[in-house]
Amino acid sequence: MKDFLLFFSLILSVMPTYILAQEKPNFLVIIVDDLNDWIEPLKGHPQTLTPNLNKLASQGIVFSQAYCQAPICAPSRAALFSGMYPSKTGNYLQVPDKDLKKSNAVSAASVMLPDYMEKFGYQTLGVGKLFHNGDDAKVFDLFGGWSGKYGPSPKDRMNYDPLWYGKPTGTSTDWGAFPQKDEEMPDIFSAEWAINQLNKTQDKPFFLAVGLVRPHVPWYVPQKWYDIFPKNNLSLPPYLPNDMDDIPPLGVQISSAPMMPTTKELLEQGRWKEVIQAYLACVHFADAQIGKILDALNNSKYAGNTHIILLSDHGYHLGEKDRFAKQALWKKAIQSVLIIKTAANTSAGKKCDAPVQLVDIYPTILDLADIAQNKDNDGHSLLPLIQQPESKKWPHPALTFYGPNNVSVVKDNHQLIQYEDKSQELYDLIKDPNEWNNLVFKKANNAKAKNLAKYIPQKQASISPYLKYDINAYFRALLE
């Protein structure tokens, strides 16, 4: 009898936490570094292979017009986790995680998404590159680690070093088949750590975030991934040699990345396809890690009660506009991947073309968790679009900032880019997806540009004194 009573008391002691874990949904958030639209669901490149993202898209909803809030890692991730625009926090450029809340009073008062979830009973788990430095912001209950590196590197550069061309340093851009084994890649560790968490019994509802670094440069993956994409057969992205002729001078200055290769250079060297091969190989490698994590979730006890959100922190140019870089306000640099699969498979296989933002993810997660909204968030819950992907009633623009008063506005199939000197670019994203024709010079488009400019915040926060950024002369002068 004593043994029975002891067993019964043990059951009762476990039940409350178990029930709690089942009452609230879990969240699996996967952040992929520097992933542009070269995935099968977005058809950004005809030869890309992302079967696991394709499968996830068939089970969830793909947002074809998702945009980051800054076209570089640190401020994009800061906006994602704070739910706030850089124009409020002052975190426009690269900033150490530990300094994210030092910019101004608004950033100091911000509550990062994992911390907010913890207030409502969630266990927050993270691994890999989540913030720019992993989790030096110290917001996860349990952080599995990240080396701060993008994989093992050979002793010497393999195919590109800016010093070879008399260029300034400041990029790890390079490509080649390295290392020999997958097990040496940091994303393998991150995926396995996440899988181990999914195989454990969690006594609270969990928020599990996984940060994968590929396809961030250097584009190193083992040879077998390169072999899948024979370079001679690969298609090149659209390229217009005089593409920059109608760009305002300030737009040219801001987007300058002098340490990076240019399309003209790689064309002259006959090496452009090498980069395409390298990027596709890295994307395919990342997709494989995503597949392992998703398979682990599907085989776990949490499969029926977990929402999945997969995103990239921004896009990347791979030859368009004569550049191989992010660091610009054109669509290719600011478009993010965003796929959401709800636990109930709401809108499975659907696509939403409304312009949405990474800052929308914070309030969306709160809605899905049935948690009170954070009144300081700048974003809007995507739940109405998840429920009705083809709705035409989405009134919100997507805003991206690259330093104070350099802003992109996307709405109604148009993009306006306005720089701090008020010079502008205007593009019809349907008729001109490559952004080759700046429409702002035609008087007939004045009303469109003026209407989009209304969404640009009139008051923008001063740039944080903790930012570090040395990409070109414009930003060096801005931070002096």
C-alpha positions in Angstrom: 0.0 0.0 0.0 2.9 2.4 0.9 4.4 1.7 -2.5 1.2 2.5 -4.3 0.7 5.7 -2.4 4.2 6.8 -3.1 3.8 6.0 -6.8 0.5 7.9 -6.8 2.0 11.0 -5.1 4.8 11.0 -7.7 2.3 11.0 -10.5 0.5 13.9 -8.9 3.7 15.9 -8.5 4.5 15.5 -12.2 1.0 16.2 -13.6 1.0 20.0 -13.2 4.1 20.6 -15.3 3.1 18.0 -17.9 -0.3 19.6 -18.2 1.3 23.0 -18.5 3.6 21.7 -21.3 0.5 20.5 -23.2 -1.7 23.5 -22.7 0.6 25.9 -24.5 2.1 25.3 -27.9 5.8 24.9 -28.4 7.9 26.9 -30.9 10.7 25.9 -33.2 12.4 28.9 -34.8 15.2 28.3 -37.3 17.3 31.3 -38.4 19.4 30.8 -41.5 22.3 33.3 -42.1 22.5 35.2 -45.5 19.9 33.1 -47.2 18.3 34.9 -50.1 15.4 33.7 -52.3 17.4 30.8 -53.8 15.1 28.2 -52.3 12.7 26.0 -54.2 9.5 27.6 -52.7 10.6 31.1 -53.9 12.1 30.0 -57.2 15.0 32.4 -56.9 17.4 30.2 -58.8 16.2 27.5 -61.2 18.8 24.9 -60.1 18.7 25.3 -56.3 17.9 22.2 -54.3 16.1 22.6 -51.0 13.8 19.6 -50.6 13.3 20.1 -46.9 12.3 23.7 -47.2 10.0 22.6 -50.1 8.4 20.0 -47.8 8.0 22.5 -45.0 6.4 25.0 -47.4 3.9 22.3 -48.5 2.9 22.0 -44.9 2.8 25.7 -44.1 2.6 29.1 -45.6 5.3 30.9 -47.6 5.6 34.6 -47.4 7.0 35.7 -50.8 7.5 39.3 -49.8 9.1 39.1 -46.3 11.7 41.8 -45.5 14.3 42.3 -42.9 14.6 45.6 -40.9 18.3 46.0 -41.7 20.4 44.4 -44.4 23.2 43.1 -42.1 23.3 40.5 -39.4 23.4 42.3 -36.0 20.7 45.0 -36.4 18.4 42.6 -38.3 18.5 40.1 -35.5 18.2 42.8 -32.9 15.0 44.0 -34.6 13.7 40.4 -34.8 14.2 39.7 -31.1 13.2 43.1 -29.8 10.3 43.5 -32.2 11.4 47.1 -32.7 12.6 49.1 -35.7 16.2 50.3 -35.7 14.7 53.8 -36.0 13.6 53.5 -32.4 16.5 51.6 -30.8 19.3 53.3 -32.7 20.8 49.8 -33.5 21.1 50.4 -37.3 24.5 48.7 -37.9 26.7 46.0 -36.4 26.6 46.1 -32.6 27.8 43.6 -30.0 25.0 41.6 -28.3 26.1 42.9 -24.9 25.5 46.5 -26.1 22.1 46.1 -27.6 20.3 47.9 -24.8 22.8 50.7 -24.3 21.8 52.8 -27.3 19.0 54.8 -25.8 16.1 54.7 -23.3 13.9 52.8 -25.8 16.4 50.0 -26.3 17.1 49.9 -22.6 13.4 49.3 -21.9 12.9 46.7 -24.6 12.1 43.1 -23.7 13.6 40.5 -26.0 11.2 37.8 -27.2 12.8 34.9 -25.2 12.6 37.0 -22.0 9.0 37.9 -22.8 8.1 34.2 -23.4 9.7 33.2 -20.1 7.3 35.6 -18.2 4.5 33.3 -19.4 5.9 30.0 -18.4 8.1 29.2 -21.4 11.4 27.5 -21.3 13.7 29.2 -23.9 16.4 27.1 -25.5 18.9 28.3 -28.1 21.9 27.3 -30.1 24.1 28.7 -32.9 24.0 32.1 -34.4 20.8 33.7 -33.0 21.9 37.2 -32.1 25.0 38.4 -34.0 27.2 36.9 -31.2 25.1 33.8 -30.4 23.5 34.8 -27.1 25.9 37.3 -25.6 22.7 39.2 -24.8 22.0 36.4 -22.3 18.3 36.1 -23.0 17.9 32.3 -23.3 17.4 30.0 -20.3 19.7 27.5 -21.9 22.1 28.2 -24.7 23.9 25.4 -26.4 26.7 27.6 -27.6 28.2 28.9 -30.8 31.9 29.3 -31.6 31.5 32.7 -33.2 33.1 31.2 -36.3 31.7 30.3 -39.7 33.4 26.9 -39.9 36.9 25.7 -40.1 39.1 27.6 -42.6 42.1 26.4 -44.5 45.5 27.9 -43.7 45.4 30.1 -46.8 42.5 31.5 -48.8 41.3 29.2 -51.6 39.8 31.4 -54.3 39.4 35.0 -53.1 41.3 37.4 -50.9 40.7 41.2 -51.3 44.4 41.7 -50.7 45.2 39.9 -53.9 43.5 42.7 -55.8 44.8 45.6 -53.7 41.4 46.0 -52.0 40.7 46.8 -48.3 40.3 43.8 -45.9 37.2 43.3 -43.9 35.5 40.3 -45.5 35.8 36.5 -45.1 34.5 36.1 -48.6 36.0 33.0 -50.2 34.8 29.7 -51.6 36.0 26.2 -52.0 35.5 22.5 -51.0 36.5 22.5 -47.4 36.7 20.8 -44.9 36.7 17.1 -45.7 33.9 16.0 -43.3 30.5 17.4 -42.5 31.2 16.8 -38.8 33.7 19.6 -38.8 31.0 22.2 -39.7 29.5 24.2 -36.8 26.0 23.8 -38.2 26.3 20.0 -37.6 26.8 20.7 -33.9 23.9 23.2 -33.7 21.5 20.7 -35.5 22.5 17.8 -33.2 22.1 20.0 -30.1 18.6 21.0 -31.2 17.7 17.3 -31.9 18.8 16.3 -28.5 16.5 18.9 -26.9 13.6 17.6 -29.0 14.3 14.1 -27.8 14.2 15.1 -24.2 11.1 15.4 -22.0 10.5 19.1 -21.5 8.4 19.9 -18.4 7.4 23.3 -19.7 6.3 24.6 -23.1 9.4 25.5 -25.0 10.7 28.1 -27.4 13.6 26.5 -29.2 15.7 28.7 -31.6 18.4 27.3 -33.9 20.8 29.6 -35.8 22.5 28.1 -38.8 25.5 30.0 -40.3 25.5 28.6 -43.9 25.3 30.1 -46.5 27.2 32.9 -44.8 30.7 33.4 -46.2 33.1 31.9 -46.5 31.3 29.5 -48.8 33.1 26.4 -47.5 31.4 23.0 -47.5 32.8 19.5 -48.2 33.4 18.4 -51.8 30.3 16.2 -51.9 28.0 19.3 -51.7 29.8 21.0 -54.6 29.6 17.8 -56.7 25.8 18.1 -56.7 26.0 21.4 -58.7 28.4 21.0 -61.7 29.4 24.6 -62.3 29.4 24.5 -66.1 25.7 23.8 -66.2 24.7 26.6 -63.8 22.5 29.5 -64.7 23.7 33.0 -63.9 21.5 35.7 -62.2 20.2 38.6 -64.3 22.9 41.3 -64.8 22.8 44.7 -66.4 26.3 46.3 -66.8 24.9 49.9 -66.6 22.5 49.1 -63.8 23.9 51.8 -61.5 23.5 54.6 -64.0 20.1 55.8 -62.5 21.1 55.3 -58.9 21.5 58.5 -56.8 25.1 59.3 -55.8 24.4 58.7 -52.2 22.8 55.3 -53.0 26.0 54.3 -54.7 28.1 55.5 -51.7 26.0 53.7 -49.1 25.9 50.4 -51.0 29.7 50.4 -51.8 31.5 47.3 -50.5 35.0 47.8 -51.9 36.4 44.7 -50.3 34.0 42.4 -52.1 34.4 40.9 -55.6 32.4 42.6 -58.4 30.5 40.9 -61.2 32.6 42.6 -63.8 35.8 41.2 -62.2 34.4 37.7 -62.0 33.1 37.8 -65.5 36.5 38.9 -66.8 38.1 36.1 -64.9 35.5 33.5 -65.9 34.8 32.7 -62.3 31.2 33.9 -61.7 29.8 30.3 -61.9 32.2 29.2 -59.2 30.5 31.5 -56.7 27.0 30.4 -57.9 28.1 26.8 -57.4 29.5 27.6 -53.9 26.4 29.4 -52.8 24.1 26.7 -54.0 26.2 24.0 -52.3 26.0 25.9 -49.0 22.3 26.4 -49.3 21.8 22.7 -50.0 24.0 21.8 -47.0 21.9 24.1 -44.8 18.7 22.6 -46.1 20.0 19.2 -45.1 20.5 20.3 -41.5 17.1 21.8 -41.4 15.7 18.5 -42.6 17.4 16.6 -39.7 15.9 19.0 -37.2 12.4 18.8 -38.7 12.6 15.0 -38.9 13.5 15.0 -35.2 10.5 17.2 -34.4 8.2 15.0 -36.5 9.4 11.9 -34.6 9.0 13.5 -31.2 6.2 13.7 -28.8 5.9 17.4 -29.6 5.1 17.0 -33.3 1.4 17.8 -32.9 1.8 20.8 -30.7 4.7 22.8 -32.1 4.6 25.8 -34.4 7.6 26.1 -36.8 9.0 29.4 -38.0 11.9 29.4 -40.5 13.5 32.7 -41.6 16.7 34.2 -42.9 18.1 37.4 -41.4 18.3 39.2 -44.9 19.1 38.4 -48.5 22.2 38.6 -50.6 23.3 39.8 -54.0 25.2 37.2 -56.1 26.1 39.3 -59.1 23.1 41.5 -59.5 23.9 45.2 -59.5 27.6 44.3 -60.0 28.0 43.1 -56.4 28.4 40.1 -54.2 27.2 41.4 -50.8 24.2 42.2 -48.6 24.7 45.8 -47.3 22.2 47.7 -49.5 18.5 48.6 -49.7 17.7 46.9 -52.9 15.2 44.0 -52.8 17.8 41.2 -53.3 19.6 42.3 -50.2 16.6 43.0 -47.9 14.2 40.1 -48.9 14.1 37.4 -46.2 12.9 33.9 -46.4 9.9 33.3 -44.1 7.9 30.1 -43.8 5.4 29.4 -41.0 3.9 26.0 -40.3 1.3 26.1 -37.5 0.8 23.1 -35.3 -2.6 22.7 -37.0 -1.1 23.0 -40.5 -3.2 26.1 -41.1 -3.0 27.2 -44.7 -0.8 24.3 -45.7 0.8 24.8 -49.1 -0.3 28.4 -49.4 1.6 31.5 -50.4 1.1 35.0 -49.2 2.3 37.9 -51.3 1.6 40.7 -48.8 4.7 42.7 -47.7 5.6 41.5 -44.2 8.5 42.1 -41.9 10.7 40.2 -39.5 9.5 42.4 -36.7 6.1 40.9 -37.3 7.3 37.5 -36.0 7.4 38.6 -32.3 3.7 39.6 -32.2 2.8 36.6 -34.3 4.4 34.2 -31.8 2.5 35.9 -29.0 -0.8 35.5 -30.9 -0.1 31.8 -31.6 0.8 31.2 -27.9 -2.3 33.2 -26.8 0.0 35.5 -24.8 -0.7 39.2 -24.2 0.9 41.4 -26.8 3.9 43.6 -26.0 2.7 47.1 -26.5 6.2 48.3 -27.5 6.3 46.1 -30.6 6.5 47.8 -34.0 5.3 44.8 -35.9 1.9 43.3 -36.5 0.7 39.8 -36.0 0.7 37.7 -39.1 -2.1 35.5 -37.8 -4.8 37.2 -40.1 -2.6 36.3 -43.1 -1.9 32.8 -41.9 -5.7 32.3 -41.7 -6.3 34.1 -45.0 -3.1 34.1 -47.1 -4.8 35.7 -50.1 -6.4 38.6 -48.2 -6.0 42.0 -49.8 -6.7 43.8 -46.6 -3.1 44.0 -45.2 -2.5 47.7 -44.8 1.0 47.7 -43.5 4.3 48.5 -45.4 7.6 46.7 -44.9 10.4 49.1 -43.7 14.1 48.5 -43.9 16.8 50.9 -42.5 20.4 51.1 -43.4 21.7 53.9 -41.1 19.5 56.8 -40.0 17.2 58.2 -42.7 18.2 55.7 -45.4 14.9 53.7 -45.7 13.2 51.2 -48.0 9.4 51.1 -48.1 7.7 48.2 -49.8 3.9 48.4 -50.3 1.4 47.8 -53.1 4.0 46.0 -55.3 6.3 49.0 -55.3 9.5 49.8 -53.5 10.6 53.3 -52.6 14.2 53.8 -51.3 14.8 57.2 -49.8 18.3 58.4 -48.7 19.1 60.9 -46.0 19.6 63.6 -48.7 16.0 62.9 -49.8 17.2 61.4 -53.1 15.0 58.4 -54.1 14.6 55.3 -56.1 11.2 53.8 -57.1 10.6 50.4 -58.6 7.6 48.4 -59.8 8.4 45.0 -58.3 6.0 43.2 -60.6 7.0 44.7 -64.0 10.7 45.2 -63.0 11.7 42.5 -60.4 15.4 43.1 -61.1 15.0 46.8 -60.2 16.7 48.0 -63.4 14.4 51.1 -64.0 14.3 53.8 -61.4 10.9 55.3 -62.0 11.4 58.3 -59.7 12.5 60.4 -62.7 9.1 60.2 -64.3 6.7 62.9 -63.2 3.8 60.4 -63.5 5.2 58.5 -60.5 5.5 61.5 -58.2 2.2 60.6 -56.4 3.3 57.0 -55.9 6.7 58.0 -54.4 5.0 60.6 -52.2 2.5 58.2 -50.9 5.1 55.6 -50.0 7.3 58.2 -48.4 4.5 58.9 -45.9 5.4 55.7 -44.2 8.9 56.7 -43.4 9.2 57.7 -39.7 9.8 61.4 -39.5 11.6 61.1 -36.2 14.4 58.5 -36.2 16.7 57.7 -33.3 20.3 58.8 -33.3 22.8 56.2 -34.2 24.0 54.2 -31.2 27.6 55.1 -30.1 28.2 51.3 -29.6 27.9 50.5 -33.3 30.9 49.2 -35.2 31.0 49.3 -39.0 33.9 49.8 -41.4 32.5 48.8 -44.7 33.0 52.1 -46.6 33.8 55.8 -46.3 30.2 56.8 -45.8 29.7 54.7 -42.7 33.1 55.5 -41.3 32.3 59.2 -41.4 28.8 58.5 -39.9 30.4 56.8 -36.9 33.2 59.3 -36.3 
